Structures are given as structure tokens and as C-alpha cells.
Amino acid sequence: MGPKPTNPDSNFDKLEALIDKKLLPLTKDIRELLSLKKEFSLIPTLIKQHDAMRRENIQLRSQLNELTVSHDELDQYGRRNNILVHGVAENSVETDQQVVKDILTSTNIAPQMVDVFHRIGSPTDHYL
């Protein structure tokens, strides 16, 4: 007896099932690659956005530095007519205004030249 005759349709179905089984992992890989391709296509846009943000950051830092210098200059300008007094003992009968008046008189500085008077040190309460 010879080989048993086979049904060609059956062989075709078996072959098709085997091919599908072998192609399934490849199909999954192709889908994953297509998904990655979409993600990678975003990279140039993200690089442009990153560069724009870096330029803006540099500009904002520069503005911050300019404003800091300007603020420091204004602070310094605002202090130019201030008097800081330290080492002058406090007493119960003398006011800060009297201290300023005495200092200005002894230094020949006109009172209108002084914007602010600051007494350095903490106030003492031993005379209260």
C-alpha cells in the first residue's frame, strides 16, 4: 500500500495555520515599530520647543540680572541721605530727634539734607 492520499484543502489549512503562527510575533513587532515611529516623529518638534524655552530662560535670566542691579542701585540711591548712628548712649530724657539735632549741629550738616535717621543697636530699657 502506498501513501495515504491527503486532502489538499487540509494541507493548505495546516500550512496557513503554521504561517499565521509564525507571523503573529512579527505582526506584533511591526505594530510596536509603527508606534515608535510616531513617537520618534515628535522629537524634532520637542527639540524646537526645548531650544525656544532655553532662549527664553536665558533672556529672563538676563532681565532678572538687570532688574537686580537696578534695584540695588535704587536702594543705594535711597540710602545716600541716611545717617546711621551707633555708639551714642541712650538716656531717658533725650529723644532720637534731639540726638540727630546734636549730631547735625556738631558736623555742620543741614537737617534738610537728612532723609532718614537710623539708630543702630537694640534699644535699652534700663532707664524705663
Secondary structure, DSSP 8 states (H G I E B T S, - for coil): -------HHHHHHHHHHHHHHHHHHHHHHHHHHHHHHHHHHTHHHHHHHHHHHHHHHHHHHHHHHHHHHHHHHHHHHHTTTEEEE-S----SS--HHHHHHHHHHHHT--GGG-SEEEE-S----TT-
